[in-house]
Amino acid sequence: MQTFNLSSKMVYSDKSLTKKVVYSDSSILSFVLNFKPGQVLPPHTHPGMVTIIQILRGTATFTVDGEDTQLAVGEGLVCQEQELLGLKNTGDEELSLYVTLSPGPKDKMFAEEF
């Protein structure tokens, strides 16, 4: 068994979004992404992986394959590998997301924190 505290992973920077890893192995990668108001995650895909995102704090506008969806605390989404995903913290407070990628990325650089 391994326990973790998500609130300790909610760390924000005025310079850019932050990523704090919760767990990583070959079958799964989970982490918390943190955004100040206005910060963005550019559109991208996760080839070979399913992405599951849950909002822990704040609100965000997600853009998936060109379609915008606004989500708030307690809501989430699932993206398949080919879907183009981007987001912006459109709220006036900090935003934190709990993200799971499965299977875990083969390239270990994706499990690095920033």
C-alpha positions in Angstrom: 0.0 0.0 0.0 1.1 3.5 -0.7 -0.7 6.6 0.5 -0.5 10.1 -0.9 -1.7 13.7 -0.2 -3.0 15.5 -3.2 -3.1 18.9 -1.5 0.7 18.7 -1.1 0.9 18.5 -4.9 -1.1 21.7 -5.4 1.9 24.0 -6.0 1.5 27.1 -8.2 4.0 29.3 -10.1 3.5 32.7 -11.7 6.0 31.7 -14.4 4.2 28.6 -15.8 2.0 25.6 -14.9 3.4 23.0 -12.5 3.3 19.2 -12.6 3.7 17.1 -9.5 3.9 13.3 -9.9 1.7 11.2 -7.6 2.7 7.8 -9.0 4.5 6.3 -12.0 5.1 2.8 -13.3 4.8 1.1 -16.7 1.1 0.7 -16.4 0.0 4.1 -15.2 1.2 7.7 -14.6 -0.8 10.0 -12.3 0.1 13.6 -11.5 -1.4 16.9 -10.5 -1.2 19.9 -12.9 -1.5 23.3 -11.4 -2.4 26.6 -13.2 -2.7 30.2 -12.1 -5.5 32.2 -13.7 -5.0 32.6 -17.5 -2.3 29.9 -17.8 -2.8 27.4 -20.6 -1.8 23.9 -21.7 -1.3 23.9 -25.5 -3.2 21.3 -27.6 -1.6 17.9 -27.7 -2.3 14.2 -27.8 -1.1 11.2 -25.8 -0.4 8.5 -28.4 -1.1 5.0 -27.1 -2.7 6.2 -23.8 -6.1 7.1 -22.4 -6.1 10.4 -20.4 -8.5 10.8 -17.4 -8.7 14.3 -15.8 -10.6 15.3 -12.7 -10.8 18.9 -11.5 -9.7 19.3 -7.9 -9.8 23.1 -7.6 -11.0 25.9 -9.9 -12.6 25.9 -13.3 -11.2 25.4 -16.8 -12.1 25.5 -20.4 -11.0 22.3 -22.1 -10.7 22.2 -25.9 -10.9 18.7 -27.3 -10.7 18.3 -31.1 -11.8 22.0 -31.4 -14.8 21.8 -29.1 -14.8 23.8 -25.9 -16.2 22.5 -22.6 -16.1 24.3 -19.3 -15.7 22.1 -16.2 -15.5 22.8 -12.5 -14.6 21.0 -9.2 -15.8 17.4 -9.1 -16.1 17.2 -12.9 -13.8 15.5 -15.3 -13.2 14.1 -18.7 -11.7 11.1 -20.6 -9.7 11.6 -23.8 -8.7 8.8 -26.1 -5.2 8.8 -27.6 -6.1 10.5 -30.9 -8.1 13.3 -29.4 -6.3 16.7 -29.4 -6.5 18.2 -25.9 -5.7 21.7 -24.6 -7.0 23.8 -21.8 -7.0 27.2 -20.2 -7.6 28.3 -16.6 -10.6 30.6 -17.4 -11.5 31.1 -13.7 -10.3 33.8 -11.4 -8.7 31.3 -8.9 -6.0 28.7 -9.1 -6.7 25.5 -10.9 -5.6 22.0 -10.0 -6.2 18.8 -12.1 -5.7 15.2 -11.1 -4.5 13.5 -14.3 -4.1 9.7 -15.0 -2.4 8.3 -18.2 -2.8 4.6 -18.9 -0.7 2.8 -19.8 2.2 4.8 -18.5 4.3 6.6 -21.1 7.4 4.6 -22.3 9.5 7.7 -22.2 10.4 8.4 -18.6 10.8 12.2 -19.4 7.0 12.4 -19.3 7.1 11.4 -15.6 9.4 14.3 -14.7 8.1 17.1 -12.5 8.2 20.8 -13.4 
